[in-house]
Amino acid sequence: MRVLTVIGTRPEAIKMLPVIRALRKESKLEVVSITTGQHRHMLDQVLLLFGEKPDYDLNLMKTDQSLVDLTASMLTGLSNAYRKFLPDLVLVQGDTSTAMAAAVAAFYARIPLGHVEAGLRSGDLKQPWPEEFNRVVIDSFADLLFAPTSDADANLSLEYNRKGQRYVTGNTGIDALFMAVELLRSDPKLQAEVAQRHQYLDGKRRLVLVTGHRRENFGEGFKLICQALLKLAMREDVQIVYPVHLNPNVRAPVLDSLHRDRNIHLIEPVSFLEMVYLMQRSHFILTDSGGIQEEAPALGKPVLVMRNTTERPEAVRLGTVKLVGTDPDLICQEAAVLLDDATAYRERARAVFPYGDGKAAERIINIILREFT
């Protein structure tokens, strides 16, 4: 049986690589991995870390490419790839434009489709945009729906595609997180090399790690986020580290607003391994990332999410994740709670695992073997 996997962005690679590794171990399965190159530089970092080289690279990303142009190129390129490799099953992950285009191309080619991380919903097609639309489209016709949690499975049970086979597997992102944590733990030399790259950090100050890239925050949203960070950086007991996303709509306002503040370290995007290291060192994390909402609770790190909605409510219910939007006053208010209230911090800094136990990829492969061989 030939299984074709498609990835294009760094988050997809992180969450799909445990699946690809598990697929390659199965003698009954032949694997073809394809990348669209949607996040070229950051994608390649993850592939290098895990020693994975795609079998087929469409390399479609261009500067300032619109979603319309990108999606059209993906549909054409992936359709040609499907005709070349004739897969028995296509696997996509998450809610990116790559995943949506790969799913639609599979539907047009009448190839069975599996969706890893199915069923996530914010309930608002505009937040996150266009990810909520992408995931709804994919789940509307996928044959195998691999939901990471029971909440996601419940979302799927209420929607159009009730004939799709649903399974709760856990999130493969936790598989990848555990792999990275073990890699750092078991290799002191590697850990020292990573630490050396971040020797600018002050061990006497608590680290606030920041990531941001969501399209719905482009423009006014990032201006407000920068205002909050400038205010937070006035505290003498914290230091802020912000790996700045490569998208010009993120870099321009962030670099322009924050580059003069000595207490804000604006660094280039880091590898997944370095991000895990920084998460482990952090006191708490400010983010609009979906993946970090899943990973940080497993590391016992509180998260303030700079969004108004989330498709990952499980950690919010447990208290380790809190939505703060882009209001500077609210961001600083909630940050102060985590910095000044030791009791509140201890309650929110406990490790919890609502998104999986590190065995999601294994479950997915067993389901594919059972359904197709």
RAMO-V127547 format. One record per pair of residues at least 24 apart in sequence whose ideal C-beta (glycine too) atoms are under 7 Angstrom apart, sorted by the first residue. I is the first residue (numbers start at 0). J is the second residue. D is the distance in Angstrom with one decimal. If there is no record, write none. Layout:
# RAMO-V127547
I,J,D  I,J,D
This chain:
# RAMO-V127547
0,27,6.5  0,28,5.5  0,29,6.8  0,87,4.9  0,371,5.4  0,372,5.8  1,29,4.6  1,31,6.4  1,84,6.8  1,85,6.9  1,86,4.9  1,87,5.2  2,28,5.6  2,30,5.5  2,86,6.5  2,87,6.9  2,88,5.0  2,90,6.2  2,367,6.9  3,31,4.7  3,33,6.4  3,84,5.8  3,86,3.6  3,89,5.1  4,30,6.8  4,32,5.0  4,33,6.9  4,90,4.7  5,33,5.0  5,77,6.8  5,89,6.7  5,91,5.4  5,97,6.3  5,101,3.9  6,34,5.3  6,92,6.8  6,97,6.7  7,34,6.1  7,35,3.8  7,36,6.5  7,37,3.3  7,38,6.7  7,42,6.9  7,95,6.0  7,97,3.0  8,37,5.0  8,38,4.2  8,42,6.2  8,95,5.1  8,97,6.4  9,38,5.1  9,41,4.0  9,42,5.3  9,44,7.0  9,45,5.4  10,93,6.4  10,290,5.1  11,92,5.0  11,93,5.7  11,95,5.8  11,97,6.5  11,98,6.8  12,42,5.5  12,45,4.1  12,46,6.1  13,45,5.6  13,172,6.2  13,175,4.8  13,271,5.6  13,290,6.7  14,92,5.2  14,93,6.5  14,115,6.8  14,116,6.5  14,171,4.6  14,172,4.6  14,175,6.3  15,92,4.6  15,115,6.7  15,171,7.0  16,49,5.0  16,51,5.8  16,175,6.3  17,171,4.9  17,174,3.9  17,175,5.4  17,178,6.9  17,360,3.9  18,90,6.8  18,115,6.3  18,171,5.8  18,360,4.7  18,363,5.8  19,51,6.5  21,360,4.4  21,361,6.0  21,364,4.6  22,364,6.2  25,364,6.2  25,368,6.8  27,368,6.4  27,372,5.2  31,55,6.8  31,84,5.0  31,86,6.6  33,57,6.9  33,80,5.6  35,59,5.1  35,73,5.5  35,76,7.0  35,97,4.7  36,60,4.9  37,95,6.6  37,96,6.6  37,97,4.9  40,245,6.4  41,245,7.0  41,268,5.4  44,270,4.6  44,271,7.0  45,271,5.2  48,270,5.7  48,271,5.8  48,272,5.6  55,80,5.8  66,96,6.1  66,129,6.6  69,96,5.9  70,96,5.7  70,100,5.2  73,97,6.3  73,100,3.6  74,100,5.2  74,103,6.4  74,104,5.5  77,101,5.4  77,104,4.2  78,104,4.8  78,107,6.8  78,108,6.6  81,105,6.9  81,108,4.9  81,110,6.3  86,110,5.9  87,371,6.6  88,113,6.0  88,367,6.8  88,371,6.4  90,115,6.3  91,137,6.5  92,116,5.8  94,119,6.9  94,130,4.0  94,133,4.5  94,134,3.9  95,133,6.5  96,133,6.6  98,133,6.3  98,137,6.1  99,133,4.0  99,136,5.5  99,137,6.0  102,136,7.0  102,137,4.4  102,141,6.8  106,140,5.4  111,142,4.5  112,140,7.0  112,141,4.7  112,142,5.5  113,141,6.6  113,142,6.7  113,143,3.9  113,145,6.6  114,138,6.2  114,141,4.1  114,144,5.6  114,145,6.4  115,145,4.9  115,171,6.1  115,363,6.6  116,145,6.9  116,147,5.5  116,170,6.4  117,141,6.5  117,144,4.0  117,145,5.7  117,146,5.2  117,151,6.5  117,155,6.2  118,144,6.6  118,146,4.2  118,151,3.1  118,152,5.9  118,154,4.6  118,155,4.3  119,151,5.6  119,310,3.9  119,311,6.8  120,154,4.7  120,310,5.3  121,308,4.3  121,309,6.4  121,310,4.5  122,308,6.9  123,308,5.5  125,215,6.8  126,215,5.5  126,306,6.7  126,307,6.3  126,308,4.8  127,213,5.5  127,215,6.0  128,214,5.5  128,215,5.1  143,366,6.8  143,370,6.8  145,363,5.4  147,354,5.8  147,355,6.4  148,313,5.6  148,353,6.5  148,354,6.4  150,312,6.3  150,313,6.0  166,366,5.5  168,359,4.6  168,362,4.3  168,363,5.5  169,354,6.7  169,355,2.9  169,356,5.9  169,358,6.5  169,359,3.7  169,362,6.8  170,293,5.7  170,354,4.2  170,355,4.4  170,359,5.8  171,359,4.5  171,360,5.2  172,290,5.6  172,293,5.2  172,294,6.3  173,293,6.7  173,297,6.0  173,354,5.5  173,355,3.8  173,357,5.4  173,359,6.8  174,357,5.1  174,359,5.5  174,360,5.1  176,275,6.7  176,294,4.9  176,297,6.1  177,357,4.2  179,271,6.1  179,272,5.4  179,275,4.4  180,275,6.3  182,272,6.7  183,272,6.8  183,275,6.7  183,276,6.3  193,272,6.5  193,273,5.6  193,276,4.8  196,273,6.9  199,264,6.3  200,238,6.6  201,238,5.5  204,236,6.0  204,237,5.8  204,238,4.3  205,236,6.1  205,237,5.2  205,282,3.9  205,338,6.7  206,238,5.8  206,240,6.2  206,280,5.4  206,281,4.6  206,282,5.7  207,231,6.7  207,237,5.4  207,239,4.9  207,281,6.8  207,282,6.3  207,283,6.4  207,285,6.4  208,240,5.5  208,277,5.3  208,278,6.4  208,281,4.1  208,284,4.7  209,239,6.0  209,240,7.0  209,241,4.2  209,285,4.6  210,242,6.4  210,286,4.6  210,288,5.2  210,291,6.3  211,244,6.9  211,249,6.5  211,286,6.8  211,287,5.1  211,305,6.4  212,244,4.1  212,246,6.2  212,249,5.6  212,287,6.8  213,287,4.3  213,306,6.7  216,287,6.0  216,305,6.9  216,325,6.2  217,248,4.5  220,325,4.6  221,249,6.5  221,252,4.5  221,253,6.5  222,252,5.9  223,325,4.2  223,326,6.8  223,327,5.6  224,305,5.9  224,325,5.5  225,252,6.2  225,253,6.3  225,256,3.8  225,257,5.7  226,327,4.4  227,327,3.9  227,330,4.0  227,331,5.7  228,257,6.2  228,263,6.2  229,257,6.9  229,260,6.3  230,327,6.2  230,331,5.2  231,331,5.7  231,334,5.6  232,260,5.1  232,262,4.2  232,263,5.1  236,338,7.0  237,338,6.6  238,262,5.9  238,264,6.9  239,263,4.6  239,264,6.7  240,264,4.7  240,266,6.6  240,277,6.3  241,265,5.4  242,266,5.2  242,267,6.8  242,268,5.1  242,269,4.9  244,268,6.5  282,337,6.9  283,337,4.8  292,320,5.6  293,354,4.4  296,320,6.6  296,351,4.9  296,353,6.8  297,350,6.2  297,352,5.6  298,350,6.6  299,348,5.3  299,349,5.9  299,350,3.9  300,348,6.7  301,337,5.6  301,347,4.3  301,348,5.5  303,330,6.6  303,333,5.4  303,334,6.6  313,353,3.7  313,354,6.7  314,351,6.7  314,353,5.6  317,351,5.1  317,353,6.2  318,346,6.5  318,347,5.5  319,347,5.4  319,351,5.7
